[in-house]
Amino acid sequence: MKPASRHITTCRRCDALICWALTTANGRRQPINAAPDPTGNVAVMQGPDGLLYVRSVTAARPDIRPGEWQAKPHHATCPSPPPRRSSSGQRTRTGVRPAPWAQR
């Protein structure tokens, strides 16, 4: 099964075709590759509200149910990694700060 064309968009970094889906674990948005992939580690399904939902394929739940398809998260295949963010939000300073000149 493939996602509907209204769900497909392109990645801003690499222009690959992706879909945005909500995770079943916490409801956060996750980009997934639009093309189904039998080696993928997530299962995607369209909910009754028309949105895409994604869950992890784990050893405890390895089966793909009817109405689901297997895909890979786009973060795993994107050639352009996202920019790194510092955890504190502030810029770290390095080096020695110059001392002010003493005036006489």
C-alpha positions in Angstrom: 0.0 0.0 0.0 1.2 3.5 -0.7 0.3 6.8 0.9 -2.2 9.1 -0.8 -0.8 11.9 -2.9 -2.2 14.5 -0.5 0.2 13.2 2.2 3.3 13.3 0.1 5.6 16.4 0.3 9.4 16.9 -0.3 12.2 17.2 2.2 13.6 20.7 2.6 17.2 19.5 2.7 17.4 16.8 0.0 14.1 17.2 -2.0 13.2 13.5 -1.5 9.5 12.5 -1.3 8.4 12.1 2.3 5.2 11.9 4.4 4.6 13.3 7.8 3.1 10.9 10.3 2.1 11.0 14.0 3.8 8.5 16.3 1.5 6.3 18.2 3.8 6.4 21.2 3.6 10.1 21.9 1.8 11.9 19.0 4.9 13.7 17.7 5.4 14.3 14.0 7.9 12.1 12.2 9.0 12.3 8.6 9.0 8.9 6.8 10.0 8.0 3.2 7.0 8.0 0.9 8.1 4.8 -0.9 7.2 1.6 1.0 10.4 -0.3 2.0 10.2 -4.0 3.1 13.4 -3.5 5.1 11.9 -0.5 7.1 11.6 -0.5 10.8 8.3 1.4 11.1 4.7 0.5 10.1 2.5 3.2 8.7 -1.3 3.3 8.5 -4.0 5.8 7.7 -6.3 6.4 10.6 -10.1 6.9 10.4 -9.5 10.7 10.6 -7.4 10.7 7.4 -4.0 11.3 9.2 -1.0 8.9 8.9 0.1 7.1 12.0 3.5 5.4 12.5 4.6 2.7 15.0 7.9 0.9 15.5 8.3 -2.6 14.2 9.8 -4.4 17.2 10.5 -8.0 18.2 7.4 -7.9 20.4 5.2 -6.7 17.4 7.0 -7.7 14.2 3.9 -8.4 12.1 2.5 -5.9 9.6 -1.3 -5.7 10.0 -3.8 -5.3 7.1 -3.9 -1.7 6.0 -0.3 -1.0 7.2 2.8 -0.7 5.1 6.5 -0.8 6.0 8.7 2.2 5.6 11.9 3.8 6.8 12.1 7.0 8.8 13.5 9.8 6.6 16.1 10.7 9.2 17.8 7.4 8.5 18.2 8.0 4.8 18.5 11.7 4.4 21.9 12.6 3.0 21.8 16.1 4.6 21.7 15.7 8.4 19.8 18.3 10.4 21.8 21.1 12.0 23.0 20.4 15.5 21.5 22.4 18.4 23.2 23.0 21.7 21.4 21.5 24.7 21.6 24.6 26.8 20.5 27.0 24.1 23.4 29.4 24.9 26.6 29.8 22.9 29.6 28.4 24.6 32.6 30.6 24.7 36.2 29.5 24.2 39.5 31.2 24.5 40.5 34.1 26.7 38.6 37.3 26.9 40.9 40.3 26.4 41.4 42.6 29.4 40.5 46.3 29.0 43.4 48.7 28.5 44.4 50.7 31.5 44.3 54.4 30.9 46.8 56.7 32.6 
